[in-house]
């Protein structure tokens, strides 16, 4: 029997949820080939609504809890999105970052780059879950640098979260 690691927010302080959708991304569905590491690292389109009125900024993350690392794998850490930003076009996390608000900050993912890094589970490891989360935050800016470690960004997001919206897709490398 395979035991799957918990989703990343199960251990955090509970907060209300809101809605996140993607034109080419849906709950439980497979990622598109271009959303994989080998397929181009193209971040998916996302849109969100129903977040708290007191939201002052947003962050978007993608985390793989099934990575065989003991600590999962951060694929995307994007923060300091202004409160009036309620959508990102496909590719906003991919150089040259089309449609990304000017003051948004990409944190360093576990590939060591400051952008969206697509799915790349080890061959034969089975299906992996990719948890895309939009965090509604109580602050205008996290005050973190692009080189802040992913775990520190995640902890700061948890501390300032007013609400979270998640969408969990999957990918498997045969």
C-alpha positions as CSV (number, residue, x, y, z in Angstrom):
1,X,0.0,0.0,0.0
2,X,1.3,3.4,-1.0
3,X,0.9,6.2,1.6
4,X,0.6,9.6,0.1
5,X,2.0,12.6,1.9
6,X,-0.5,15.1,3.2
7,X,-1.3,18.2,1.1
8,X,0.8,21.2,2.1
9,X,-1.8,23.3,3.9
10,X,-3.1,20.5,6.2
11,X,-0.6,21.5,8.9
12,X,-1.1,25.3,8.7
13,X,-3.5,27.5,10.6
14,X,-6.9,27.1,9.0
15,X,-8.2,30.0,7.0
16,X,-11.3,30.5,4.8
17,X,-11.1,29.3,1.2
18,X,-12.0,31.1,-2.1
19,X,-12.1,30.0,-5.7
20,X,-9.3,29.5,-8.2
21,X,-9.8,28.3,-11.8
22,X,-7.6,27.7,-14.8
23,X,-8.4,27.7,-18.5
24,X,-6.2,24.6,-19.0
25,X,-6.0,23.3,-15.4
26,X,-8.7,21.6,-13.4
27,X,-9.0,19.7,-10.1
28,X,-7.5,16.2,-10.4
29,X,-6.8,16.5,-14.1
30,X,-3.4,15.9,-15.8
31,X,-1.1,18.9,-16.4
32,X,-0.6,19.8,-20.1
33,X,2.7,18.8,-21.7
34,X,3.9,22.4,-21.8
35,X,3.4,22.7,-18.0
36,X,6.2,20.1,-17.5
37,X,9.9,20.7,-17.2
38,X,10.6,18.9,-20.5
39,X,7.6,20.5,-22.2
40,X,8.6,24.2,-21.7
41,X,7.9,25.2,-18.1
42,X,4.8,27.3,-19.1
43,X,2.9,28.3,-16.0
44,X,-0.9,27.8,-16.3
45,X,-3.5,30.5,-16.6
46,X,-5.1,31.1,-13.3
47,X,-8.0,33.4,-12.1
48,X,-9.4,33.8,-8.6
49,X,-12.5,35.3,-6.9
50,X,-14.4,35.3,-3.7
51,X,-11.4,36.3,-1.5
52,X,-11.8,38.5,1.6
53,X,-12.4,42.2,1.0
54,X,-9.5,43.1,3.3
55,X,-7.0,41.3,1.0
56,X,-4.0,43.6,0.4
57,X,-1.9,41.3,-1.9
58,X,-1.7,37.8,-3.3
59,X,0.9,35.1,-3.8
60,X,0.8,32.1,-6.0
61,X,2.6,28.9,-5.3
62,X,2.9,25.4,-6.8
63,X,4.1,22.5,-4.6
64,X,4.6,18.8,-5.2
65,X,4.1,16.9,-1.9
66,X,4.9,13.6,-3.6
67,X,8.5,14.4,-4.6
68,X,10.9,11.8,-3.1
69,X,12.8,14.4,-1.1
70,X,11.3,14.2,2.4
71,X,10.2,17.8,2.1
72,X,8.4,18.0,-1.2
73,X,9.3,20.2,-4.2
74,X,8.5,23.9,-4.7
75,X,7.8,24.6,-8.4
76,X,6.6,28.2,-8.2
77,X,6.7,30.9,-5.6
78,X,5.3,34.2,-6.8
79,X,4.4,37.0,-4.3
80,X,3.7,40.7,-3.9
81,X,0.9,40.6,-6.5
82,X,-1.2,43.7,-5.9
83,X,-4.8,43.2,-4.6
84,X,-6.3,44.3,-7.9
85,X,-4.5,41.4,-9.7
86,X,-7.1,38.6,-9.9
87,X,-5.7,36.6,-12.8
88,X,-2.5,35.6,-14.5
89,X,-2.2,34.6,-18.1
90,X,-0.6,31.4,-19.2
91,X,3.2,31.9,-19.2
92,X,3.2,34.7,-16.6
93,X,5.7,32.6,-14.6
94,X,7.9,32.0,-17.6
95,X,10.6,34.3,-19.0
96,X,9.8,37.0,-20.2
97,X,6.9,36.9,-17.8
98,X,4.0,38.2,-20.0
99,X,1.2,39.8,-18.1
100,X,3.0,39.7,-14.7
101,X,2.5,42.9,-12.6
102,X,5.6,45.0,-12.4
103,X,6.3,44.7,-8.7
104,X,5.6,41.0,-8.4
105,X,8.5,38.9,-7.1
106,X,9.5,35.4,-8.1
107,X,11.1,33.4,-5.3
108,X,13.6,30.8,-6.0
109,X,12.0,27.4,-6.7
110,X,13.7,24.0,-5.9
111,X,15.2,24.0,-9.4
112,X,17.2,27.0,-8.2
113,X,15.5,29.4,-10.6
114,X,13.2,32.4,-10.1
115,X,10.3,31.4,-12.3
116,X,7.8,28.5,-12.8
117,X,9.5,25.1,-13.0
118,X,7.3,22.5,-14.6
119,X,6.5,19.0,-13.4
120,X,9.3,16.4,-13.6
121,X,8.6,13.5,-11.3
122,X,11.2,10.6,-11.5
123,X,10.3,8.0,-14.1
124,X,8.2,5.2,-12.7
125,X,7.6,7.0,-9.4
126,X,3.9,7.1,-9.9
127,X,1.5,10.1,-10.2
128,X,2.5,13.3,-8.4
129,X,0.1,16.0,-7.2
130,X,0.8,19.6,-8.1
131,X,-0.9,21.9,-5.7
132,X,-1.5,25.4,-7.1
133,X,-2.4,27.8,-4.4
134,X,-3.4,31.4,-4.4
135,X,-2.9,33.1,-1.0
136,X,-4.9,36.2,-0.1
137,X,-2.6,38.2,2.2
138,X,-3.1,40.8,4.9
139,X,0.0,42.8,3.8
140,X,0.9,44.8,0.7
141,X,4.3,43.1,0.5
142,X,6.1,40.2,2.2
143,X,9.3,42.2,2.3
144,X,11.3,39.2,1.1
145,X,14.0,39.0,-1.5
146,X,13.9,36.7,-4.6
147,X,16.7,34.6,-2.9
148,X,14.7,33.9,0.3
149,X,14.5,30.1,0.8
150,X,11.3,28.5,-0.3
151,X,10.4,27.2,3.2
152,X,10.8,30.7,4.6
153,X,8.5,32.1,1.9
154,X,6.0,29.4,2.7
155,X,6.1,30.2,6.4
156,X,5.7,33.9,5.8
157,X,2.7,33.2,3.5
158,X,1.1,31.1,6.2
159,X,1.6,33.8,8.8
160,X,0.0,36.5,6.7
161,X,-2.8,34.4,5.0
162,X,-6.4,35.6,5.2
163,X,-7.6,32.9,2.9
164,X,-6.4,30.3,0.4
165,X,-7.6,28.8,-2.9
166,X,-6.2,25.6,-4.2
167,X,-6.3,23.6,-7.4
168,X,-4.6,20.2,-7.5
169,X,-3.5,18.7,-10.8
170,X,-1.4,15.7,-11.5
171,X,1.5,14.4,-13.7
172,X,3.3,11.1,-14.0
173,X,6.4,10.2,-15.9
174,X,6.1,6.6,-17.1
